[in-house]
Amino acid sequence: MNVTIRQLKVLESVARLNSFTRAAELLNVTQSAVSRQVRQLEEQLGENLLERRHHHLELTSAGRVLLRPLHQSFAQIQLTGRSIQQNYPAKP
């Protein structure tokens, strides 16, 4: 299994925005690239992560289990990045 941070970020964006198209716009990629990333992640995990229903997306149980710790991890990464920027300013 070769899950990437990119795939996880794409899934998180799709779930948060409830849209492949809006996630693509946010991430500055095509909608087909977003769909491909989610599909590859689902194939690697062997589970459907999203249920697609008439213009509505819903996380499956597996999707919810995956995203719960991701939100915390992404928040911690952002905090760490800000801490580094504040404590170690870029040199001219």
C-alpha distances in whole Angstrom, upper triangle without the diagonal:
4,6,10,13,14,13,13,17,17,17,19,22,22,22,25,27,26,26,24,27,28,24,24,28,27,24,26,24,25,24,22,20,19,19,16,14,14,14,11,9,11,9,6,7,10,13,15,16,19,22,24,28,31,30,29,25,24,21,20,20,16,17,19,18,15,18,20,19,18,21,22,20,21,24,24,23,26,28,27,28,31,32,31,33,36,36,36,37,37,39,42
4,6,10,11,10,11,15,15,15,17,20,20,21,23,25,25,25,22,25,26,22,22,25,24,21,23,21,22,22,20,17,17,17,15,12,13,13,10,9,11,11,7,9,12,15,17,16,19,23,24,28,31,30,28,25,24,21,21,21,17,17,20,18,15,17,20,18,16,20,21,18,19,23,22,21,23,26,25,25,28,29,28,30,33,34,33,34,33,36,38
4,7,8,7,8,11,12,12,14,16,17,17,20,21,22,21,19,22,22,19,19,22,21,18,21,19,20,20,19,16,15,15,13,10,11,12,9,6,10,10,7,8,12,13,14,14,16,20,22,25,28,27,25,22,21,18,18,18,15,14,17,15,12,14,16,15,13,16,18,15,15,19,19,18,20,23,22,22,26,27,26,28,31,32,31,32,32,35,37
4,5,5,7,9,10,11,13,14,16,17,18,20,21,20,18,21,21,17,17,20,18,15,18,16,18,18,18,14,13,15,13,9,11,13,10,8,12,13,10,12,15,16,17,15,18,21,22,26,28,27,25,22,22,19,20,20,17,15,18,17,13,14,17,15,12,15,17,14,13,17,18,15,18,21,20,19,23,24,24,25,28,29,28,29,28,31,33
4,5,5,6,9,10,10,12,14,15,16,18,19,19,17,20,19,15,16,18,16,13,16,16,18,18,18,15,13,15,14,11,12,15,13,10,14,16,13,14,17,18,18,16,18,21,23,26,28,26,25,21,21,18,20,20,17,15,17,16,12,12,15,13,10,12,14,11,10,14,14,12,14,17,16,16,19,21,20,22,25,26,25,26,25,29,31
4,5,5,6,9,10,11,12,14,15,16,18,17,15,17,16,12,12,15,13,10,13,12,14,15,15,11,10,13,12,8,10,13,11,10,13,15,14,15,18,18,18,15,17,20,21,24,26,24,23,20,20,18,20,21,18,16,18,18,14,14,17,16,12,14,16,14,12,15,17,14,15,19,19,17,20,23,22,23,26,27,26,27,26,29,31
4,5,5,6,9,10,11,12,14,15,16,15,13,16,16,12,12,16,14,12,14,13,14,14,13,10,8,10,9,5,6,9,8,6,10,12,11,12,14,14,14,12,13,17,18,21,24,22,20,17,17,15,17,18,15,13,15,16,12,12,15,15,12,14,16,14,13,17,18,16,18,21,21,20,23,25,25,26,29,30,30,30,30,33,35
4,5,5,6,9,10,11,12,14,15,15,14,16,16,12,14,16,15,12,16,15,16,16,16,13,11,12,12,9,8,11,11,8,11,13,12,12,15,14,14,11,13,17,18,21,24,22,20,16,16,13,15,16,13,11,12,13,9,8,12,11,8,10,13,11,10,14,15,14,15,18,19,19,21,23,23,24,27,28,28,29,29,32,34
4,5,5,6,9,10,10,12,14,14,12,15,13,10,11,14,11,9,13,13,15,14,15,13,10,13,13,10,10,13,13,11,14,16,15,15,18,17,16,13,14,18,19,22,24,21,19,16,17,15,17,18,16,13,14,15,12,10,13,12,9,10,13,11,9,12,14,12,13,16,17,16,19,21,22,22,25,26,26,27,27,30,32
4,5,5,6,9,10,11,12,11,9,11,11,7,8,11,10,8,11,10,12,11,12,9,6,9,10,7,7,11,11,10,12,15,15,15,17,16,15,12,12,16,16,19,21,18,17,14,15,13,16,18,16,13,14,16,13,11,15,15,12,12,16,15,12,15,18,16,16,20,21,20,22,25,25,25,28,30,30,30,29,33,34
4,5,5,6,8,10,10,10,9,12,12,9,11,14,12,11,14,13,14,12,13,12,8,9,11,8,6,10,11,9,10,13,13,13,15,13,12,9,9,12,13,17,19,17,15,11,12,10,12,14,12,9,11,13,10,8,12,13,10,11,15,14,13,15,18,17,18,21,22,22,24,26,27,27,30,32,32,32,32,35,37
4,6,5,6,8,10,11,11,13,12,9,12,14,12,11,15,15,16,15,16,15,11,13,14,11,10,13,14,12,13,17,16,15,18,16,14,11,11,14,15,18,20,18,15,12,12,10,13,14,13,9,10,12,10,7,10,11,8,8,12,12,10,12,15,15,15,18,19,19,21,23,24,25,27,29,29,30,30,34,36
4,5,5,6,8,8,8,10,8,5,9,10,8,8,12,12,13,12,14,13,10,12,14,12,11,14,16,14,15,19,19,18,20,18,16,13,12,15,15,18,19,16,14,12,13,12,15,17,16,13,13,16,13,10,13,15,11,11,14,14,12,14,17,16,16,19,21,20,21,24,25,25,27,29,30,30,30,33,35
4,6,5,5,5,5,8,8,5,8,11,10,10,13,13,13,10,12,12,8,9,12,11,9,12,14,13,13,17,18,17,19,16,14,11,9,12,11,14,15,13,11,8,10,10,13,16,15,11,13,15,13,11,14,16,13,13,17,17,15,17,20,20,19,22,24,23,25,28,29,29,31,33,33,33,33,37,38
4,6,5,7,9,12,10,9,12,14,13,13,16,16,17,14,16,15,12,12,15,13,11,14,16,14,14,17,18,17,18,16,13,10,8,10,11,13,15,13,10,7,7,7,10,13,13,9,10,13,11,9,12,14,12,11,15,16,14,16,19,19,19,22,24,24,25,28,29,29,31,33,34,34,35,38,40
4,6,8,10,12,10,9,12,13,11,13,16,17,17,15,18,17,14,15,18,16,14,17,19,17,17,21,21,20,22,19,17,13,12,14,14,16,17,15,12,10,10,10,14,15,16,12,12,15,13,10,12,14,12,10,14,15,13,14,18,18,17,20,22,22,23,26,27,27,29,31,32,32,33,36,38
4,5,8,9,7,6,10,11,9,12,14,15,15,13,16,16,13,14,17,16,14,17,20,18,19,22,23,22,24,21,18,15,13,14,14,15,16,12,11,9,11,12,16,18,18,15,15,18,17,14,16,18,16,14,18,19,16,17,21,21,19,22,25,24,24,28,29,28,30,33,34,33,34,37,38
4,7,9,8,8,11,13,12,14,16,16,16,13,16,16,13,13,16,16,13,16,19,17,17,20,22,21,22,19,16,13,10,11,10,11,12,9,7,6,8,9,13,16,16,13,14,17,16,14,16,19,17,16,19,20,18,20,23,23,22,25,28,27,28,31,32,32,34,36,37,37,37,41,42
4,5,5,6,9,10,11,12,14,13,13,9,12,13,10,10,14,14,12,14,17,17,17,20,22,21,22,19,16,14,11,12,10,11,12,8,8,7,10,12,15,18,18,15,16,19,18,16,19,21,18,18,22,22,20,21,25,24,23,27,29,28,29,32,33,32,34,37,37,37,37,40,41
4,6,5,6,9,10,10,12,10,9,6,9,9,6,7,10,11,9,12,14,14,15,18,19,20,20,18,15,13,11,12,10,13,13,10,10,9,12,13,16,19,18,15,17,20,18,16,20,21,19,19,22,22,20,22,25,24,23,27,29,27,29,32,32,32,34,37,37,36,36,39,40
4,5,5,6,9,10,10,9,8,5,9,10,8,9,13,13,13,15,17,18,18,21,23,23,24,22,19,17,15,16,13,15,14,11,12,12,15,16,19,23,22,19,21,24,21,20,23,24,21,21,25,24,22,24,27,26,25,28,30,28,29,33,33,32,35,37,37,36,36,39,40
4,5,5,6,9,10,10,10,8,12,12,10,12,15,15,14,17,19,19,20,23,24,24,25,23,20,18,16,17,15,16,16,12,13,12,15,16,20,23,22,19,20,23,21,18,21,23,20,19,22,22,19,21,24,23,22,25,27,26,26,30,31,29,32,35,35,34,33,37,37
4,5,5,6,8,8,9,8,11,10,7,10,13,12,11,15,16,16,17,20,21,21,23,21,18,16,14,16,15,17,17,14,14,12,15,15,18,21,20,16,18,20,18,16,19,20,17,16,20,19,16,18,21,20,19,23,24,23,24,27,28,27,30,32,32,32,31,34,35
4,5,5,6,5,5,5,8,8,6,9,11,11,12,14,16,16,18,20,21,22,24,22,20,18,16,18,16,19,19,16,16,15,17,18,21,24,22,19,21,23,20,18,22,23,19,19,22,22,19,21,24,22,21,25,26,24,25,29,29,28,31,33,33,32,31,34,35
4,6,5,6,7,8,11,11,10,13,15,15,15,18,20,20,21,24,25,26,27,26,23,21,19,21,19,21,20,17,17,17,19,20,23,26,25,22,23,26,23,21,24,25,21,20,24,23,20,21,24,23,21,25,26,24,25,28,29,27,30,33,32,31,30,33,34
4,6,8,10,11,14,13,11,14,16,15,15,19,20,19,21,24,24,25,27,25,23,20,19,21,20,22,22,18,18,17,19,19,23,25,24,20,21,24,21,18,21,22,18,17,20,20,16,18,21,19,17,21,22,20,21,25,25,24,26,29,29,28,27,31,31
4,6,9,10,12,10,9,13,14,12,14,17,17,17,19,22,22,23,25,24,22,19,19,21,20,23,23,20,20,18,20,20,23,25,23,20,21,23,20,18,21,21,17,17,20,19,15,17,20,18,17,20,21,19,21,24,24,23,26,28,28,27,26,29,30
4,7,9,12,10,10,14,15,14,16,18,19,19,22,24,24,25,27,26,24,22,21,24,22,24,24,21,22,20,23,23,26,28,27,23,25,27,24,22,24,25,21,21,24,22,19,21,23,21,20,23,24,22,23,26,26,25,28,30,29,28,27,30,30
4,7,8,6,7,11,11,11,13,15,16,17,19,21,21,23,25,24,22,20,20,22,20,23,23,20,21,19,22,22,24,27,25,22,24,26,23,21,25,25,21,22,25,23,20,23,25,22,22,25,26,24,26,29,28,27,30,33,32,31,29,32,33
4,5,5,7,9,10,11,13,14,16,17,19,20,21,23,24,24,21,20,19,20,18,21,21,18,19,18,21,21,24,27,25,22,25,27,24,22,26,27,23,24,27,26,23,25,28,26,25,29,30,27,29,32,32,31,34,36,35,35,33,36,36
4,5,5,6,9,10,11,12,14,16,17,18,20,21,22,21,18,17,16,17,15,17,17,14,15,15,18,18,21,24,23,20,22,24,22,21,24,25,22,22,26,25,23,25,28,26,25,29,30,28,30,33,33,33,35,38,37,37,35,38,39
4,5,5,6,9,10,10,12,14,15,16,18,20,20,20,18,17,16,17,15,18,18,16,17,16,19,19,21,24,23,20,23,25,22,22,25,26,23,24,27,26,24,27,29,27,27,31,32,30,32,35,35,34,37,40,39,38,37,40,40
4,5,5,6,9,10,10,12,14,15,16,18,20,19,18,17,16,18,17,20,20,18,19,17,19,19,21,24,22,19,22,24,21,20,24,24,21,22,25,24,21,24,27,24,24,28,29,27,29,32,32,31,34,36,35,35,34,36,37
4,5,5,6,9,10,11,12,14,15,17,18,17,15,14,13,15,14,17,18,16,16,14,16,16,18,21,19,16,19,20,17,17,20,21,18,19,22,21,19,22,24,22,22,26,27,25,27,30,30,30,33,35,34,34,33,36,37
4,6,5,6,9,10,11,12,14,15,16,15,13,12,11,13,12,15,16,14,14,13,15,15,16,19,18,15,18,20,18,17,21,22,19,20,24,23,21,24,27,25,25,29,30,29,31,34,34,34,36,38,38,38,37,40,41
4,6,5,6,9,10,10,12,14,15,15,13,13,13,15,14,18,19,18,18,16,18,17,18,21,18,16,20,21,18,18,22,23,20,22,25,23,22,25,27,25,26,29,30,29,31,34,33,34,37,38,38,38,37,39,41
4,5,5,6,9,10,11,12,14,14,13,12,13,15,15,19,21,19,19,16,17,16,17,19,16,14,17,18,15,15,19,19,16,18,21,20,18,22,23,21,22,26,26,25,28,30,30,30,33,35,34,35,34,37,38
4,5,5,6,9,10,11,12,11,9,8,9,12,12,16,18,17,16,13,13,12,13,16,13,11,14,15,13,13,17,18,15,17,20,19,18,21,23,22,23,26,27,26,29,31,31,32,34,36,36,36,36,39,40
4,5,5,6,9,10,10,10,8,9,10,12,12,16,18,17,17,14,15,14,14,16,14,13,16,17,15,16,19,20,18,20,23,22,21,25,26,25,26,30,30,30,32,35,34,35,38,39,39,39,39,42,43
4,5,5,6,9,10,11,10,11,13,15,16,20,22,21,20,17,18,16,16,18,15,14,17,18,15,16,20,20,18,20,23,21,21,24,26,24,26,29,29,28,31,33,33,34,37,38,37,38,37,40,42
4,5,5,6,8,9,9,9,11,14,16,19,22,21,20,16,16,14,14,15,12,11,14,14,11,13,16,16,14,17,19,18,18,21,22,21,23,26,26,26,29,31,31,32,35,36,35,36,36,39,41
4,5,5,6,5,5,6,9,12,13,17,20,20,18,15,14,12,11,13,10,9,13,13,11,13,16,17,16,18,21,20,20,23,25,24,26,29,29,29,32,34,34,35,38,39,39,40,39,42,44
4,5,5,7,8,10,12,14,16,19,22,22,21,18,18,16,14,16,13,13,17,16,14,17,20,20,19,22,24,23,23,26,27,26,28,31,31,31,34,36,36,37,40,41,40,41,41,44,46
4,6,8,10,11,14,17,19,22,25,25,24,20,20,17,16,16,13,13,17,16,13,16,19,18,17,20,22,20,21,25,25,24,26,29,29,29,32,34,33,35,38,38,38,39,39,41,44
4,5,8,9,13,15,18,21,25,24,22,19,18,15,13,13,9,10,13,12,10,13,16,16,15,19,20,19,20,23,24,23,26,28,28,29,32,33,33,35,37,38,38,40,39,42,45
4,7,9,12,14,17,20,23,24,22,19,18,15,13,13,10,12,15,14,13,16,18,19,18,21,23,22,23,27,27,27,29,32,32,32,35,37,37,38,41,42,42,43,43,46,48
4,6,9,11,14,17,21,21,19,16,14,11,9,10,7,8,12,11,11,13,16,17,17,20,22,21,22,25,26,26,28,31,31,32,34,36,37,38,40,41,42,43,43,46,48
4,6,7,10,13,17,17,15,12,11,9,7,9,7,7,11,12,11,13,16,18,17,19,22,22,22,25,27,26,28,31,31,32,34,36,37,38,40,42,42,43,43,46,48
4,7,10,13,16,16,14,10,9,6,5,7,6,4,8,9,8,10,13,15,14,15,18,19,19,21,23,23,25,27,28,29,31,33,34,35,37,38,39,40,40,43,45
4,6,9,13,12,10,6,6,5,5,9,9,6,9,12,11,11,14,17,16,17,20,20,20,22,25,25,26,28,30,30,32,34,35,36,38,40,40,41,41,44,46
4,6,10,11,8,6,5,6,6,10,11,9,12,14,15,15,17,20,19,20,23,24,23,25,28,28,29,32,33,33,35,37,38,39,41,43,44,44,44,48,49
4,7,7,6,5,7,9,10,14,14,13,15,18,17,17,20,23,21,22,25,26,25,27,30,30,30,33,35,34,36,39,40,40,42,44,45,45,45,48,49
4,6,5,6,8,11,12,16,17,15,17,20,20,20,22,25,24,24,28,29,28,29,33,33,33,35,37,37,38,41,42,42,44,47,47,47,47,51,52
4,5,8,11,14,16,19,21,19,20,24,24,23,25,28,27,27,30,31,30,31,35,35,34,37,39,39,40,43,44,44,46,48,49,48,48,52,53
4,7,10,14,16,19,21,18,19,23,23,21,24,27,25,24,28,29,27,29,32,32,31,34,36,36,37,40,41,40,42,45,46,45,45,48,49
4,7,10,13,16,18,15,16,20,20,18,20,23,22,21,25,26,25,26,30,30,29,32,34,34,35,38,39,39,41,43,44,44,44,47,49
4,7,9,13,14,11,13,16,16,15,17,20,19,18,22,23,22,23,27,27,27,29,31,31,32,35,36,36,38,41,41,42,42,45,47
4,6,10,11,9,9,13,14,12,14,18,17,17,20,22,21,22,25,26,26,28,31,31,32,34,36,36,38,40,41,42,42,46,47
4,7,8,5,6,9,10,9,11,14,14,14,17,19,18,20,23,23,24,26,28,29,30,32,34,34,36,38,39,40,40,44,46
4,5,5,6,9,10,10,12,15,15,16,19,20,20,22,25,25,26,29,30,31,33,35,36,37,39,40,41,42,43,46,48
4,5,5,6,9,10,11,14,15,16,18,19,20,22,24,25,26,28,30,31,33,34,35,37,39,40,41,42,43,47,49
4,5,5,6,9,10,12,13,15,17,17,19,21,22,23,25,27,28,29,31,33,34,35,37,38,39,40,41,44,47
4,5,5,6,9,11,11,12,15,16,16,18,20,21,22,24,26,26,28,30,31,33,34,36,37,38,38,42,44
4,5,5,6,9,10,11,13,14,15,17,19,20,21,23,25,26,27,29,31,32,33,35,36,37,38,42,44
4,6,6,8,9,11,12,13,15,17,18,19,21,23,24,26,27,29,30,32,33,34,35,37,38,41,44
4,6,7,7,9,11,11,13,15,16,17,19,21,22,23,25,26,27,29,31,32,33,34,35,38,41
4,6,5,6,9,10,10,12,14,15,16,18,20,21,23,24,26,27,29,30,31,32,33,37,39
4,5,6,7,9,11,12,13,15,16,18,19,21,22,24,25,27,28,29,31,32,33,37,40
4,5,5,6,9,10,11,12,14,15,16,18,20,21,23,25,26,27,28,30,31,34,37
4,5,5,6,8,10,10,12,14,15,16,18,20,21,23,24,26,26,28,29,32,35
4,5,5,6,9,10,11,12,14,16,17,18,20,21,23,24,26,27,28,32,34
4,6,5,6,9,10,11,12,14,16,16,18,20,21,22,24,26,27,31,33
4,5,5,6,9,10,10,12,14,15,16,18,20,21,22,24,25,28,31
4,5,5,6,9,10,11,13,14,15,17,19,20,21,22,23,27,29
4,5,5,6,9,10,11,12,14,16,17,18,20,21,22,26,29
4,5,5,6,9,10,10,12,14,15,16,18,20,21,25,28
4,5,5,6,9,10,11,12,14,15,16,18,19,22,25
4,5,5,6,9,10,11,12,14,15,16,17,21,24
4,5,5,6,9,10,11,12,14,15,17,21,24
4,5,5,6,9,10,10,12,14,16,19,22
4,5,5,6,9,10,10,12,13,16,19
4,5,5,6,9,10,10,12,16,19
4,5,5,6,8,10,13,16,19
4,5,5,6,8,10,13,16
4,6,5,5,8,11,14
4,6,6,9,12,15
4,6,10,12,15
4,6,9,12
4,6,9
4,6
4
